[in-house]
Amino acid sequence: MSWIDRVRNVLAFTPKKDTPDNLWHKCKGCGQMTFVKELEANQHVCPHCDHHDRIGPAERFQYLFDEGSYTVLPTPKVAEDPLKFRDQKPYPVRLKAARAATGEPDAFINASGTILGRKAVIGVQDFAFMGGSMGQAVGEAFIQGVEAAIAARAPFIAFTASGGARMQEGILSLMQMPRTTVAIEMLHDAGLPYIVVLTDPTSGGVMAAYAMLGDVQIAEPRATLAFTGRRVIENTIREKLPDDFQTSEYYREHGLIDMVTHRKELRETLGQLIGLLCEGKKAA
């Protein structure tokens, strides 16, 4: 028996070890493989190219709030299938699948706590839940966050990530645009600031509503920010758009947002802003 056959026999009787398939993460920015534990320790930012991965409410709250200081607010109840909508699947089936995948009741979650010792209410839109689409539940949750901020005399900070309005709710989805705008006015009437952090991607009806109404507009690096798609615009105007069009950096250079802030610096930046906008007003 040759040595090759012997090795084959040994391998045939050697039990295979099960290796978890979630130990490594392939970066969507540079394609490099990163150990998942290293990525999590780096706040889901690629250590090779600085690409900011999409994250959900749980991670946002963990990275931003003071440890042990925050409470997740219950999500308000709404009519789940008011239009009895069905495409390839019934709308309730899609909702059930999104809830199972994310562990969240819908695409917008609020929490109240402190950032660097300063009170704040944060609302996070989760793109993993049906593309962060804006329906009645998102609108109600946004309003709930504003009301909680007013009750706590704290700023409301919205993290946006959405493909736009939720088509399964039709006009009821579009109605959330004026409703959330009125909620922001309620916050202003109470003398409290509204801060927006735009994350990848933010587009459609959300971009045309509460995503661009902040007193301070912040964005994460290289996030895609748009009302409509790049190809639609190019086909309409018959011109080639710049390579960095509809990115955070393009928006900052053209005065549409105030700053582009790295995820690791967001907590410090938001804490300072709350101090300037709230405590500074009290001192004045």
ROLUMDREN-984042 format. One record per residue (C-alpha): y, x, z; residue in one letter. Coordinates in steps of 0.001 Angstrom, whole numbers, plus 500000, padded with zeros to 6 digits. Each point is the difference from the previous one (the first is absolute). Example, Ala and Ser with C-alpha at 12.3 -4.5 7.8 and 13.67 -1.06 7.14 Angstrom:
# residues 2
495500512300507800A/503440501370499340S/
# end
This chain:
# residues 284
500000500000500000M/503359501434498968S/502897500288502456W/501832497254498108I/497133497587500597D/499919500983503661R/503704499252500382V/499507496661498286R/497195499122502399N/502139500938502996V/502914497910498724L/497727497061499291A/498874499853503621F/503392500789501531T/501682496796501250P/503392499363498455K/502950499904502364K/502313497050499664D/503537501227499417T/502829497525500568P/501948499279496826D/503306499725501876N/500392503592501157L/502237501011497090W/502971498437498237H/501087500698496435K/503785500060499694C/501428497650497369K/502918502384499546G/498331503355499339C/496275499217499966G/499243502450502811Q/497316499148502562M/501127499836503626T/497948499548503151F/500731496449501212V/500649501140503578K/502578502486498716E/501652497294497887L/500194497615502967E/501487502728502185A/502612500502497263N/500941496275500046Q/498161499397496698H/502228502450498132V/498210502445497687C/500275503560501409P/499832501412496463H/502604498007498048C/501710497836502679D/498860496764498342H/500503497055502378H/496903497795500067D/500355496273500574R/499346498994503606I/499824496696501840G/501696498462503037P/497712501592502603A/500830503536498846E/503708499237499652R/500249498682503540F/498032502947501351Q/502217502570498261Y/503339498348500822L/499902498350503416F/499967501858503299D/496422500290501213E/498844496884501822G/503355498265499556S/499335497457497273Y/498456496553499712T/498807498479496728V/501483496527499573L/497701497082499085P/500208498991496353T/501439496491499448P/497724497360498490K/500765498479496590V/498237497711497537A/497500502351498354E/499420498342496612D/502807497489499463P/499596499910496208L/496157500035499919K/500311503001497702F/497037501465498181R/499787502793497438D/496711501894499681Q/499503499257503704K/501449497370502342P/503038501219501959Y/498254499557503415P/497219502327498811V/502555502685499115R/501668499598503386L/496671500326501782K/499164503185498078A/503427501542500721A/499666499205503714R/496545501539500127A/501189503159498222A/503150500569502081T/499258498314503301G/503419498332499792E/500827496253499683P/502479500603497162D/502213502603498334A/502851500226502551F/499491501027503639I/502644500397502731N/500023502015503203A/502566500440502760S/500451503178502021G/502155503089500401T/500817502945497743I/501183503055501963L/500618497633502901G/502082497569497917R/498884496404499413K/498988499000496471A/497986497393498127V/498115501304496972I/498510497891497196G/497517501684497662V/498869498694496631Q/496449501029499140D/499349500680496305F/496250499950500688A/500252496243500682F/500152498444496519M/502516502599498841G/502368499173502842G/500879496830498104S/502661497752501491M/498818496517500887G/500804497501502725Q/498223502072502663A/502077503080499114V/503232497996500075G/499158498411503354E/498996503357501480A/503248501599498790F/502033497218501627I/497913500338503179Q/500820503717500084G/503712499299499670V/499878497380502754E/498120502418502276A/502645502662499335A/502806497574500857I/498221498964503210A/499533503662500985A/503517501023498897R/498398502630497797A/500217501012496331P/497443498716497513F/498363502687497854I/498058498847496915A/497513502242498183F/499521498565496528T/497002500463497679A/499377497254497480S/499223499073496444G/502271496956500343G/499526496275500519A/496512498547500561R/499166498051496871M/497453497798501804Q/502879498337501864E/502340499490497068G/503483498717500855I/499147500083503712L/499751503772499693S/503384500285498266L/501570497874502736M/499425502894502415Q/502748501990498269M/502897497800501208P/498258499298503330R/499750503692500878T/503584500535498827T/501196497330502436V/497966501691502767A/501812503283499326I/503324498183500302E/498828498650503370M/499375503588501090L/503490501028498875H/501561497026501774D/498340501280503170A/501653503390499452G/496696501799499373L/499126502411497180P/497359499505497321Y/498349503220498830I/497702500201496972V/497442502712499265V/498770499734496408L/496451501281499475T/497748500352496987D/500050497647498176P/502729497418500530T/500708497703497060S/500549496488498656G/501375497186502143G/499864502096503163V/502183502648498342M/502398497229498951A/500208498633503546A/499704501550503462Y/498963503458498754A/503526500769498763M/502102498224502648L/499845502603502751G/503032501289501851D/498251503351499589V/497606500570497088Q/497364502714500465I/497067500873497734A/496956502217500259E/499808502860497462P/498941499212496437R/499402496312500685A/499997497678496977T/502850497498500377L/500574497416497314A/500832496405499225F/498006500006496769T/497669502422498261G/501097503125498164R/498335499012496723R/501645496564500040V/503442501610500348I/499347502610497285E/498767497346497568N/503046497854500759T/502719502638499653I/498109502072497383R/500729503232501845E/497964502642501811K/500718500001503735L/500281503165502137P/496764501343501477D/501208499404503557D/501209496469499250F/499071497446502706Q/499308502647502638T/501546500472503436S/501838503098498867E/501480498246496951Y/501247497150502191Y/501622502421502439R/501716501979497224E/501450496760498597H/501204498671503353G/497515497143500382L/498523501322503241I/501395502143502794D/497283502572500573M/496496501163499128V/498168500915503177T/496648501711500490H/497481497973501995R/499881502640502731K/503772499693500469E/500197496188499981L/499527499505503726R/502817502404500876E/502249498595497259T/499482496389501070L/500553500865503658G/503312501657499163Q/501086497075497801L/499260497487502759I/502078502101502374G/502922500118497566L/499884496375498892L/499225498336503325C/500854502252502912E/503022501414498178G/501337496462499512K/499559499265503712K/501898503150500918A/502850499008497666A/
# end
